[in-house]
Amino acid sequence: MNLSFFDQFMSPCFMGIPLTLLSMLLPTLLIPAPNNRWVSNRLSAIQLWFLNTTTKQLMSPLNKKAHKWALILTSLMMMLLAINLLGLLPYTFTPTTQLSMNMALAFPLWLATLLTGLRNQPSISLGHLLPEGTPTLLIPALILIETTSLLIRPLALGVRLTANLTAGHLLIQLISTATMALLPIMPVVSALTATILFLLTILEIAVAMIQAYVFVLLLSLYLQENI
């Protein structure tokens, strides 16, 4: 029983070939391609409004030098949002429940923000490791603590996204299994459990959207520190 709950997180394979990359790229087919027409359909209008709003929210705290990252951060959020939401559909695989994939997204982008700061303003970037006014005796310990907190940022990004989505999927599967098991025995309790399942599904939709936004927002905050 326990193994069957975690089977949904196994990477799908076809003839020994992992299909994780394919499952990451397929959601992009649902996004309509932009065109040059003045009058477009409602879906394109909603897409354009969402992209403009998201870009403003992410780029407003940053200075003009960081606006070069707008395309990368917005595209990353759209990809995470599509994958997280489509992963809530039955019989689908969610690549963002894999820690390896989330770390592959978090580590290079975090490293890019760090190297950008070390290249453009090395003294300020290194100054974050030692706050002003620190007592002399605490300097070695504080440098170690700040360095550790800096290095675990990509791990925290990946683990946060993985843990939230994995926990949500497990809860949905557990409650749906209980609903089907109680249906022939106690229909009233099964109906109550189905109601809880419906509310949990709505909550997981919100969590999927929030986690995609938080992932990109934290990257933008890391970028703000280094630019």
Secondary structure, DSSP 8 states (H G I E B T S, - for coil): -HHHHHGGGS--EETTEE-HHHHHHGGGGGS------SS--HHHHHHHHHHHHHHHHHHTTS-GGGGGGHHHHHHHHHHHHHHHHHTTSTT---GGG-HHHHHHHHHHHHHHHHHHHHHH-HHHHHHTTS-TT--GGGHHHHHHHHHHHHHTHHHHHHHHHHHHHHHHHHHHHHHHHHHHHHTTT-HHHHHHHHHHHHHHHHHHHHHHHHHHHHHHHHHHHHHHHH-
